[in-house]
């Protein structure tokens, strides 16, 4: 006879349902037995309760709490147009942050054990410093020549190049648009374009790969600026505009100046106002060019928003025509970060990390993990 679970409160059941982003009416309509549990008409078996917790992504033990836990993220999350950050996010964003924090916690301890030095550029500047001074320091650390972009063929190559240089400097960069490898749990771009977890040994940048590649480069450098200011944060950056916060505004200035230096941009603007042509000159996306023109007062907000909306629509249409798919292992390399995966592999080889923990940290296991390490990592 199956063991039935008592003392499961209606408050916890309904909190778990709402926490997962479901409406109570819809969930109960599809799962009437759960409504009977909530109303005290029937008791769930252990197996039924386990299935319920898997469906709503709640730890099994949470079902026995007397009241819902206070789940707040450990960093401010900025919204465009809002003056105050929030520490409440959707479950998918919450779990994504937990995954990255878990990786950072392990890597920080591992690097300390190996006596890796602290990164001296983390928190090197404050809100009171000149953004151009910060830009110059970032260029020095990343070893970027003033004309670095001119040596590349496209802004897509520039994004890969910048990611490589950032990781070489000791920063972990991950690109992912879902929770772990679960393609059914999408990280909504409208809520989260990215976030940064600052640490003086192992800072992590997360870029939402569900976002248009055209916008990812600006997000990447915006997050990078946060590391130089020593401020962890998450952001939606609606239409690539910052929240009404001094740190966010400064990070935007840094990103814009590093990608599209004002003095050179103004000279080119005198010759042409074509965003797509200028994007080929500066090796950034046309969206970044438009945003730079807006910042410098060369176009109106209406002009920028009109271009932004049309360009994003073009990208979405092109993506739909191309269809989904792709190489799982190439995607995994960006989701995990080649640099991070290399540290995990080294720790396993040196018997400092169990395979089961390596599987957890990389969201891969068994033959999939082994194939990734041996054929795709290096």
C-alpha positions in Angstrom: 0.0 0.0 0.0 1.4 3.4 -1.0 2.4 5.8 1.8 0.4 9.0 1.8 1.7 12.3 2.9 0.0 14.4 5.5 0.4 18.0 6.6 0.8 19.5 3.1 -0.7 22.9 3.4 -2.8 24.7 0.7 -0.5 27.7 1.0 2.6 25.8 0.0 0.9 24.0 -2.8 -0.4 27.2 -4.4 2.8 29.0 -3.8 4.7 26.3 -5.7 2.2 26.5 -8.6 2.4 30.3 -8.8 6.2 30.3 -8.3 6.4 28.2 -11.5 4.6 30.8 -13.5 1.3 29.0 -13.7 -2.2 30.4 -13.0 -4.0 28.4 -10.3 -7.2 28.0 -12.4 -5.3 26.6 -15.4 -3.1 24.3 -13.3 -6.0 22.9 -11.4 -8.0 22.4 -14.6 -5.1 20.2 -16.0 -4.3 18.6 -12.6 -7.6 18.2 -10.7 -6.0 15.8 -8.2 -3.7 18.6 -7.0 -6.7 20.8 -6.3 -8.1 18.0 -4.1 -4.9 17.9 -2.1 -5.1 21.7 -1.6 -8.7 21.5 -0.4 -7.9 18.6 2.0 -10.1 16.2 0.1 -7.3 13.7 -0.6 -3.8 13.0 0.5 -1.0 12.6 -2.1 1.3 9.5 -2.2 5.0 10.1 -1.9 5.4 9.4 -5.6 2.6 11.7 -6.6 4.1 14.5 -4.5 7.5 13.9 -6.0 6.0 14.1 -9.5 4.3 17.4 -8.6 7.5 18.9 -7.3 9.3 18.0 -10.5 6.6 19.5 -12.6 6.8 22.9 -10.7 10.5 22.7 -10.1 10.4 22.9 -6.3 12.7 20.9 -4.0 10.7 18.1 -2.4 11.6 19.2 1.1 10.0 22.6 0.5 6.6 20.9 0.6 6.9 20.4 4.3 7.6 24.0 5.2 5.1 25.9 7.4 5.4 28.9 5.1 6.9 29.7 1.7 10.6 30.6 1.8 11.8 34.1 1.0 13.6 33.6 -2.3 15.4 36.7 -3.3 18.4 36.9 -5.6 21.7 38.1 -4.1 22.1 40.9 -6.6 20.0 43.9 -7.7 18.1 43.4 -10.9 17.6 46.6 -12.9 14.7 47.4 -15.2 14.7 50.0 -17.9 12.6 53.0 -16.8 12.7 52.0 -13.2 14.6 53.9 -10.5 14.6 51.0 -8.0 16.1 47.5 -8.7 14.2 44.4 -7.7 15.4 41.2 -6.1 12.5 39.1 -7.3 12.7 37.4 -10.7 11.0 34.6 -12.5 11.8 31.0 -11.6 13.8 30.4 -14.8 16.0 33.4 -14.1 16.3 32.5 -10.4 17.5 29.0 -11.3 19.9 30.3 -13.9 21.5 32.6 -11.4 21.7 29.7 -8.9 23.5 27.6 -11.6 26.1 30.3 -12.2 26.5 31.0 -8.5 27.2 27.3 -7.9 29.9 27.3 -10.6 31.4 30.5 -9.3 31.5 29.2 -5.7 33.3 26.0 -6.8 35.8 27.9 -9.1 36.6 30.5 -6.5 37.6 27.8 -4.0 39.5 25.9 -6.6 41.5 28.9 -7.7 42.2 29.8 -4.0 43.5 26.3 -3.5 45.8 26.7 -6.5 47.0 30.1 -5.2 45.7 32.0 -8.2 46.2 35.7 -7.7 43.2 38.1 -7.3 42.3 40.1 -10.4 43.4 43.6 -9.7 41.0 45.3 -12.1 37.9 44.0 -10.1 36.4 47.0 -8.4 39.3 49.2 -9.4 37.1 52.2 -10.1 34.0 54.0 -8.6 31.0 55.9 -9.8 33.1 59.1 -9.5 35.7 58.1 -12.0 35.8 59.4 -15.6 34.3 56.8 -18.0 37.0 57.4 -20.6 39.7 56.5 -18.0 37.9 53.3 -17.2 37.6 52.5 -20.9 41.4 52.9 -21.4 42.0 50.6 -18.5 39.7 47.9 -19.9 41.5 48.2 -23.2 44.8 47.7 -21.5 43.7 44.7 -19.6 42.1 43.1 -22.7 45.2 44.1 -24.8 43.0 45.9 -27.4 44.7 48.2 -29.8 42.9 51.4 -30.7 42.1 50.0 -34.1 41.5 46.4 -33.0 38.1 46.2 -34.7 39.5 47.2 -38.1 41.5 43.9 -38.2 38.3 41.8 -38.2 35.9 41.1 -41.0 32.6 41.4 -39.2 31.0 42.4 -35.9 30.1 38.7 -35.4 33.9 38.0 -35.4 34.4 41.0 -33.1 31.9 39.5 -30.6 33.9 36.2 -30.6 37.2 38.0 -30.4 36.1 40.2 -27.4 34.7 37.1 -25.6 38.0 35.3 -26.1 40.0 38.3 -24.8 37.7 38.7 -21.8 38.1 35.1 -20.8 41.9 35.3 -21.3 41.8 38.1 -18.7 40.3 35.7 -16.2 36.6 36.3 -16.5 34.1 33.5 -17.3 31.6 34.3 -20.0 28.6 32.1 -20.6 26.0 32.4 -23.3 22.7 30.6 -22.7 19.0 31.2 -23.3 17.6 28.3 -21.3 17.9 26.9 -17.7 21.0 24.6 -18.0 20.3 22.4 -21.0 16.5 22.4 -20.6 15.2 23.8 -23.8 11.6 23.9 -22.4 12.7 26.4 -19.8 13.5 29.6 -21.7 15.1 32.6 -20.1 12.9 35.4 -21.3 14.9 38.2 -23.0 12.3 40.8 -22.0 13.1 40.0 -18.4 16.8 39.2 -18.5 19.4 40.2 -21.1 22.2 39.2 -18.8 23.7 39.5 -15.4 27.2 39.7 -13.8 28.4 38.1 -10.6 31.5 40.0 -9.4 34.3 38.2 -7.6 38.0 39.1 -7.4 39.1 35.7 -8.5 36.3 34.3 -10.7 33.9 36.9 -12.0 31.1 35.5 -14.2 29.2 37.2 -17.1 25.9 35.7 -18.3 24.6 36.7 -21.7 21.1 35.6 -22.8 21.8 33.8 -26.0 18.1 34.0 -26.9 18.7 37.7 -27.5 19.6 38.9 -30.9 23.4 38.6 -31.5 23.2 42.2 -32.6 22.5 43.2 -29.0 24.7 40.7 -27.2 28.0 42.6 -27.8 26.7 45.8 -26.0 25.3 43.7 -23.1 28.7 41.9 -22.9 30.7 45.2 -22.5 28.0 46.7 -20.2 28.5 43.7 -17.9 32.3 43.9 -18.2 32.1 47.5 -17.0 30.3 46.3 -13.8 33.4 44.2 -13.0 35.6 47.3 -13.1 33.2 49.0 -10.8 32.9 46.0 -8.5 29.1 45.9 -8.7 27.1 42.7 -9.4 23.8 43.2 -11.2 21.2 41.9 -13.6 19.3 43.8 -16.2 16.6 43.7 -18.9 18.0 46.7 -20.8 14.7 47.1 -22.8 15.5 48.4 -26.3 19.2 48.6 -25.1 18.5 51.4 -22.7 19.7 51.4 -19.1 17.8 51.7 -15.9 17.6 55.1 -14.2 20.6 54.3 -11.9 24.0 56.1 -11.8 26.0 52.8 -12.1 23.9 51.5 -15.0 24.2 54.8 -16.8 28.0 54.8 -16.3 28.3 51.2 -17.5 26.4 52.2 -20.7 28.8 55.1 -21.3 31.7 52.8 -20.9 30.3 50.2 -23.3 29.5 52.8 -25.9 32.9 54.5 -25.8 34.8 51.2 -25.9 32.9 49.9 -28.8 32.4 53.1 -30.8 34.8 55.9 -29.7 33.1 59.2 -29.8 35.8 61.2 -31.7 36.0 58.7 -34.5 32.2 58.2 -34.7 31.5 61.9 -35.1 34.0 62.1 -38.0 32.4 59.2 -39.8 28.9 60.6 -39.1 29.8 63.7 -41.1 30.3 61.5 -44.1 27.3 59.1 -43.7 24.4 58.4 -41.4 23.9 54.8 -42.7 23.8 52.6 -39.6 24.6 49.4 -41.5 27.6 51.0 -43.3 28.9 52.4 -40.0 28.5 49.0 -38.4 31.0 47.5 -40.9 33.4 50.3 -40.0 33.3 49.9 -36.2 32.6 46.1 -36.3 29.5 46.4 -34.1 25.9 45.7 -34.9 23.8 48.4 -36.6 21.8 48.5 -33.3 24.9 49.6 -31.4 25.6 52.2 -34.0 22.0 53.5 -33.6 22.3 53.5 -29.9 25.6 55.5 -30.1 24.0 58.1 -32.4 21.2 58.4 -29.9 23.6 58.9 -26.9 25.5 61.6 -28.8 22.3 63.5 -29.7 22.7 62.8 -33.4 19.3 61.2 -33.8 16.0 61.4 -31.9 14.6 58.7 -29.6 11.8 58.2 -32.0 14.3 57.6 -34.8 16.2 55.1 -32.8 13.2 53.2 -31.5 11.8 53.0 -35.1 15.1 51.6 -36.4 15.5 49.2 -33.4 12.0 47.7 -33.8 12.4 47.2 -37.5 15.9 45.7 -37.2 14.8 43.2 -34.5 11.8 42.2 -36.6 14.2 41.5 -39.5 16.4 39.4 -37.4 13.5 37.4 -36.0 12.2 36.7 -39.5 15.6 35.6 -40.7 16.0 33.3 -37.7 12.6 31.7 -38.3 13.5 31.0 -41.9 16.7 29.4 -40.9 15.0 27.2 -38.4 16.3 25.8 -35.1 19.0 23.2 -34.6 22.7 23.5 -34.4 25.6 21.5 -32.9 24.9 20.5 -29.3 28.5 20.5 -28.4 29.3 23.8 -29.9 26.4 25.3 -28.0 27.5 23.6 -24.8 30.9 25.2 -25.2 29.3 28.6 -25.0 26.8 27.6 -22.4 29.5 26.4 -20.0 32.4 28.5 -21.1 35.5 26.9 -22.5 37.7 28.5 -19.7 35.4 27.2 -17.0 35.2 23.7 -18.5 39.0 23.5 -18.7 39.3 24.2 -15.0 36.7 21.5 -14.3 38.6 19.0 -16.5 41.9 19.8 -14.8 40.3 19.3 -11.4 39.0 15.9 -12.4 42.3 14.8 -13.9 44.1 15.9 -10.7 41.6 14.0 -8.5 40.4 17.2 -6.9 36.9 16.9 -8.3 34.6 13.8 -8.6 33.0 13.1 -12.0 29.5 13.4 -10.5 30.4 17.0 -9.5 31.9 17.7 -12.9 28.6 16.5 -14.5 26.6 18.9 -12.2 28.8 21.9 -12.9 28.7 21.4 -16.6 25.1 20.1 -17.0 26.5 17.2 -18.9 27.2 13.6 -17.9 28.5 10.2 -19.0 29.4 9.8 -22.6 28.2 13.3 -23.4 30.6 14.9 -21.0 33.5 12.7 -22.1 32.9 13.5 -25.8 32.7 17.2 -25.0 36.0 17.2 -23.1 37.9 15.1 -25.5 36.6 16.4 -28.9 35.3 19.9 -28.4 37.0 21.6 -25.5 40.4 22.3 -26.9 
